[in-house]
Amino acid sequence: MRNTVKLSDDGQTAYILCDKADGTQVPVKVDIADLPKLAVLDYRWSVAQTNCSTTYCSTLAVTGKTKKRIYLHRLLMDFPANGMVVDHKDGDGLNCKRNNLQVVTQQENVAKMRITCKPRRHNRLGVKGVSRGRSGRYHVNFQGRYVGTFNTVEAAQRIYESLRTSINIARTGRP
């Protein structure tokens, strides 16, 4: 591994200093027990945001003419089988400690995702599932169904979030 590693005082956590596109370095948490697995790889790890606002640590492995992106959390969990993904329990893509990683189905992972994606262009409020009516009040729509009208955007957002959370609990047993 070509990155600088700093050990924490607790004796169990290491921080891999990974490069960002702007030239700064970001610490990525791993277990000290995983350092030997990473030390044999001649990779330089970096961090970047993916689809939404989640930041992950990855590297580009080059074999001949083939390039493949390898994510640190997937490597540490021994690349789960097809249809399975590695989930960060706390939602922090830079916390790659074993007790924070779990292998789940893609469906479970999507059901648990937080609403962190940027709103679509036509969503002027920036709040998923909430729109402003002509009366100035806020309408909530959830899964294509009208839920109700509220005086404040905060109240409308709370209702949307509670519906989303209850659906996630029903699907996965977790919020």
URRA-V465985 format. One line per field, one symbol per residue. ss: DSSP state (~ for helix, > for strand, _ for the rest). phi: phi as a letter, one per 40 degrees, with the letter a starting at -180 (. if undefined). burial: # if it has 9 or more other C-alpha atoms within 8 Angstrom, else .. A space follows every 10 residues. Layout:
ss = ???
phi = ???
burial = ???
//
This chain:
ss = ___>>>>___ __>>>>>>>_ ____>>>>>> >~~~~~~~~_ _____>>>>_ ____>>>>>> >>>__>>>>> >~~~~~____ ___>>>>>__ ____>__~~~ >>>>>~~~~~ ~~________ _________> >>_____>>> >>__>>>>>> __~~~~~~~~ ~~~~~~~~~~ ~~___
phi = .cccbbcccc gbbbbccbcb ccgcbbcbca cdcccccccc ccbbcbbacb dbbcbbcaab cbbgccbbcb cdcccccffd cdgbbcbcdc gccbbbcdcb bacbcdcccc ccdccbcccc dccccgbcgb bbcccgcbbb bbfgbcbibb cbcccccdcd cccccccccc cbgbc
burial = #.#...##.. ..######## .....##### ##.##..... ..#######. ..######## #........# #######..# ...#####.. .#######.# ######.##. ##......#. ..#...#### ##....#### ##......## ..#.###.## ..#.##.##. .#...
//
